[in-house]
Amino acid sequence: MAQGKENPNYKVIAENRRARYDYAIEDDLECGIQLTGSEVKSLRRNQSNVAESYAAVEDGELWLVNSYIAPYDPAMFGHEDRRRRKLLVNRRELARLWQETQRKGMTLVPLVLYFNHRGIAKLKIGIAKGKKAPDKRETAAKRDWQRQKQRLLKDHG
């Protein structure tokens, strides 16, 4: 693809901004998501939220739990807005995710829900460990220091 041109099909639908504040993200993984037609239509209208959801490995399958996709009114057969949705990953990736979640304090957190360059809905999940309050303050202090450095370089550089 030519440099400087953005793909018109790539579109971020929902982002979990709070996840990077509440968790230390060690690794991330792109996975597919099994949806019904009315859910896809609703996603194209940006009517979803992944901020309060999480991913879990149950019975050898990966599930997205408590994510919200608004009902699509024109659809003849709607969908349940907070149902569990199956995430599609390779068997090796699933085994690695299960192994990671067995470590103490590790969890699977949805980071971004988006349509890729082919127009297919994807979910980026992060393997994360919860942060304590001092860690959050330290992260905020580092971020503030980086901003101050950039400001100083901009003014005097």
Buried (B, 14 or more C-beta within 10 A) or exposed (E): EEEEEEEEEEBEBBBBEEBBEEBBBEEEBBBBBEBBEBBBBBBBEEBBBBBEBBBBBEEEEBBBBBBBBBEBEEBEEBBEBBEBBBBBBEEEBBEBBBEBBEEEEBBBBBBBBBBBEEEEBBBBBBBBBEBEEEBEEEBEEEEEEEEEEEEEEEEEE
